Amino acid sequence: MTKVFKYALICVFTMGVFAFAGCIGTPNTGEVAPHLVGTWIFADYEGVRYVLNDDGTGIRGLQGEEEPITWGVVDDNEFRVRREGSVPSREIRNERWGYTLRDGVLRLESLQVNNMVETFHQLGFVGTPNTALVGRWNWNDEPAWHYELNSDGTGTRGSFTDMVEFLWGTVGNVLHIQLQGNIPADYIRNERWNFNLSGDALTLDAINFDATWSYTRCIGPGEIYANLVGAWVWNNDSTWAYVFHEDGTGTMGSPGEIFVIRWGVVGEQILLFFQGSLVDTMTFQITGNSLITESIHSPGIIYGYTRAGEGDFDDLDFYMNPALFGRWTWDDNTDWAYMFDPDGLGTRGFPGTTITFEWATLDNELWLLLPGDLLEAWEFTITGNSMRLYSLTHDDTWFYYTRD
């Protein structure tokens, strides 16, 4: 037996036992396939990935412990990978896989190991936004927590003060969500959900982790229910009222303590938001000009309201009084000043630290809408170039100003 023949037999035997552990030299890895260039995340564990570069190089494995590879495609249906680093003797160096690619899902089936199938999802693939899902969806367990799915494939989710941005799209009945920015280590960046849409009800059932949630469609912080628009006076105190505007803004309280709110309706519940946070959720019933509410957060707290007559609240004659136009310096410190512009905007504070607000007047009352939807009300008296402001929201508080 010649040495050449012995070496050939050893190679055949080694290939069988060690599955191409290096005895066949460096095989042809094929051509780079542009449609496979990118990052591919293992379906069963997000920490494992392929990174396939357009020059035929790449890495694969657990993030932080990846190994270098070269790769390519042969005959349009065989994916070849050569492991370029150190390979244990009983592992395959030159791998061959049959592959299929559809809708961002790469399925690899080993041509060397029986019944070995691996599935990867392309990082960045989210499909196409489904117009039926565009809009705001409130979580049924806590309506303040919601999804906002935009038509351009962007979105946010969370509870107004703690929002997370993402990209989204669908393939069939699968919703793909790719979280953006920094996320906690235990979060999955590329989420996949089976979704079921029935009217205004949406159910999401996670594919790559364990969760099932139900949502209800809404607009803004809730649907604007036309029959609620207007002013509602509390039956226990005729000075206290809700005012619901058709754009979803409003106020609540009585003179001297009025708060700017946002509102909406989900199902048979009114949601009230103050400074971006949900402050109350109430069931409601309207009969004629009567409104009955019951707090969800404090069951048994039931109040009655009567719709205000025309001109009581919703037709109040707010306007920008020209007598206030210009700059007014504080008598106690002339560096501090108000500036009232004719367009209803203004500023106040020390140079370099001013805040911007909206303003309007009602008779001799000055109303200021400050950042964060904070509302102030002042009684103003102007005599010549002197102005006195007396707070309607804080007792025994007044200041004097002089026009520049």
Residue pairs with C-beta under 8 A, 6 or more apart in sequence:
10 23
11 23
11 24
14 21
14 23
15 23
15 24
18 89
18 90
19 90
19 91
19 92
19 112
19 113
20 92
20 93
20 94
20 95
20 112
21 87
21 89
21 90
21 91
21 92
21 93
22 87
22 93
22 94
24 94
26 82
26 94
27 80
27 82
27 94
28 72
28 74
28 80
29 56
29 70
29 71
29 72
29 80
29 81
29 82
30 72
30 73
30 74
30 78
30 80
31 72
31 73
31 74
32 54
32 55
32 56
32 71
32 72
32 73
33 72
33 73
34 54
35 101
36 52
36 71
36 73
36 79
36 101
36 106
37 52
37 53
37 54
38 51
38 52
38 122
38 123
38 124
39 49
39 50
39 51
39 52
39 122
39 123
39 124
40 49
40 50
40 51
40 52
40 106
40 120
40 121
40 122
40 123
41 48
41 49
41 120
41 121
41 122
41 123
41 190
42 48
42 49
42 118
42 119
42 120
43 105
43 118
43 119
43 120
43 121
43 208
44 119
46 188
46 189
46 190
46 208
47 62
47 63
48 60
48 61
48 62
48 63
49 60
49 61
49 63
49 66
49 120
49 123
50 58
50 59
50 60
50 69
50 120
51 58
51 59
51 60
51 66
52 58
52 71
56 70
56 71
56 72
57 68
57 69
57 70
57 71
58 68
58 69
58 70
58 71
59 66
59 67
59 68
59 69
60 66
60 67
60 69
60 81
61 67
67 83
67 84
67 85
68 83
68 84
68 85
69 81
69 82
69 83
69 84
70 81
70 82
70 84
71 79
71 80
71 81
71 82
72 80
73 79
73 80
73 99
74 80
77 98
77 99
77 100
78 96
78 97
78 98
78 99
78 111
79 96
79 97
79 98
79 99
79 108
80 94
80 95
80 96
80 97
81 94
81 95
81 97
82 93
82 94
82 95
83 91
83 92
83 93
83 94
83 95
87 93
92 112
92 113
95 110
95 112
96 110
96 111
96 112
97 108
97 109
97 110
97 111
98 108
98 109
98 110
98 111
99 106
99 107
99 108
99 109
100 106
100 107
101 107
103 125
103 127
103 171
103 172
104 121
104 122
104 125
104 126
104 127
104 171
104 176
105 119
105 120
105 121
105 122
106 119
106 120
106 121
106 122
107 117
107 118
107 119
108 117
108 118
108 119
108 120
109 116
109 117
110 116
110 117
121 190
121 192
123 178
123 190
124 167
124 178
125 176
126 153
126 167
126 168
126 169
126 176
126 177
126 178
127 169
127 170
127 171
127 174
127 176
128 153
128 169
128 170
128 171
129 149
129 150
129 151
129 152
129 153
129 168
129 169
129 170
130 169
130 170
130 175
131 151
132 197
133 149
133 170
133 175
133 195
133 197
133 202
134 149
134 150
134 151
135 148
135 149
135 217
135 218
135 219
136 146
136 147
136 148
136 149
136 217
136 218
136 219
136 220
137 146
137 147
137 148
137 149
137 202
137 215
137 216
137 217
137 218
138 144
138 145
138 146
138 215
138 216
138 218
138 222
138 266
139 145
139 146
139 213
139 214
139 215
140 213
140 214
140 215
140 216
141 213
141 214
142 159
143 216
143 218
143 222
143 266
143 269
143 271
143 278
143 281
144 159
144 160
144 271
144 273
144 277
144 278
145 157
145 158
145 159
146 157
146 158
146 159
146 215
146 218
147 155
147 156
147 157
147 215
148 155
148 156
148 157
149 155
149 168
153 167
153 168
153 169
154 165
154 166
154 167
154 168
155 165
155 166
155 167
155 168
155 177
156 163
156 164
156 165
156 166
157 163
157 164
157 166
158 164
159 278
160 221
160 273
160 276
160 277
160 278
161 276
161 277
164 179
164 180
164 181
164 183
165 179
165 180
165 181
166 177
166 178
166 179
166 180
167 177
167 178
167 180
168 175
168 176
168 177
168 178
169 175
169 176
170 176
170 195
173 194
173 195
173 196
174 192
174 193
174 194
174 195
174 207
175 192
175 193
175 194
175 195
175 204
176 190
176 191
176 192
177 190
177 191
177 192
177 193
178 189
178 190
178 191
179 187
179 188
179 189
179 190
179 191
183 189
188 208
188 209
190 208
191 206
191 208
191 209
192 206
192 207
192 208
193 204
193 205
193 206
193 207
194 204
194 205
194 207
195 202
195 203
195 204
195 205
196 202
196 203
196 205
200 216
200 217
201 214
201 215
201 216
201 217
202 214
202 215
202 216
202 217
203 212
203 213
203 214
203 215
204 211
204 212
204 213
204 214
204 215
205 211
205 212
206 212
216 266
216 267
218 264
218 265
218 266
219 264
220 248
220 262
220 264
221 248
221 262
221 263
221 264
221 271
221 273
222 248
222 263
222 264
222 265
222 266
222 269
222 270
222 271
223 264
223 265
223 266
224 246
224 247
224 248
224 264
224 265
225 264
225 265
225 270
226 246
227 286
228 244
228 263
228 265
228 270
228 284
228 286
228 291
229 244
229 245
229 246
230 243
230 244
230 307
230 308
230 313
230 314
231 241
231 242
231 243
231 244
231 307
231 308
231 312
231 313
231 314
232 241
232 242
232 243
232 244
232 291
232 305
232 306
232 307
232 308
233 240
233 241
233 305
233 306
233 307
233 308
233 312
233 313
234 240
234 241
234 303
234 304
234 305
235 303
235 304
235 305
235 306
236 303
236 304
237 254
239 254
239 255
240 253
240 254
241 252
241 253
241 254
241 305
241 308
241 313
242 250
242 251
242 252
242 305
243 250
243 251
243 252
243 313
243 314
244 250
244 263
245 314
248 262
248 263
248 264
249 260
249 261
249 262
249 263
250 260
250 261
250 262
250 263
251 258
251 259
251 260
251 261
251 375
252 258
252 259
252 261
252 272
253 259
255 377
255 392
256 377
256 392
256 393
257 393
258 375
258 377
258 393
259 274
259 375
260 274
260 369
260 373
260 374
260 375
261 272
261 273
261 274
261 279
261 373
262 272
262 273
262 274
262 373
263 270
263 271
263 272
263 273
264 270
264 271
265 271
268 283
268 284
269 281
269 282
269 283
269 284
269 296
270 280
270 281
270 282
270 283
270 284
270 293
271 278
271 280
271 281
272 278
272 279
272 280
272 281
272 282
273 279
274 373
275 372
275 373
275 374
276 372
276 373
280 295
280 296
280 297
281 295
281 296
281 297
282 293
282 294
282 295
282 296
283 293
283 294
283 296
284 291
284 292
284 293
284 294
285 291
285 292
286 292
289 306
289 307
290 304
290 305
290 306
290 307
291 304
291 305
291 306
291 307
292 302
292 303
292 304
292 305
293 302
293 303
293 305
294 300
294 301
294 302
295 301
308 314
316 362
317 362
318 360
318 361
318 362
318 367
319 360
319 361
320 340
320 342
320 343
320 344
320 359
320 360
320 361
321 361
322 342
323 382
324 340
324 359
324 361
324 366
324 380
324 382
324 387
325 340
325 341
325 342
326 339
326 340
326 403
326 404
327 337
327 338
327 339
327 403
327 404
328 337
328 338
328 339
328 340
328 387
328 401
328 402
328 403
328 404
329 335
329 336
329 337
329 401
329 402
329 404
330 336
330 337
330 399
330 400
330 401
331 399
331 400
331 401
331 402
332 399
332 400
334 402
335 350
335 351
336 348
336 349
336 350
337 348
337 349
337 401
337 404
338 346
338 347
338 348
338 401
339 346
339 347
339 348
339 354
340 346
340 359
344 358
344 359
344 360
345 356
345 357
345 358
345 359
346 356
346 357
346 358
346 359
346 368
347 354
347 355
347 356
347 357
348 354
348 355
348 357
349 355
355 370
355 371
356 371
357 368
357 369
357 370
357 371
358 368
358 369
359 366
359 367
359 368
359 369
360 367
361 367
361 380
364 379
364 380
364 381
365 377
365 378
365 379
365 380
365 392
366 377
366 378
366 379
366 380
366 389
367 375
367 376
367 377
367 378
368 375
368 376
368 377
368 378
369 375
370 376
375 393
376 391
376 393
377 391
377 392
377 393
378 389
378 390
378 391
378 392
379 389
379 390
379 391
379 392
380 387
380 388
380 389
380 390
381 387
381 388
381 390
385 402
385 403
386 400
386 401
386 402
386 403
387 400
387 401
387 402
387 403
388 398
388 399
388 400
388 401
389 398
389 399
389 400
389 401
390 397
390 398
391 397
391 398
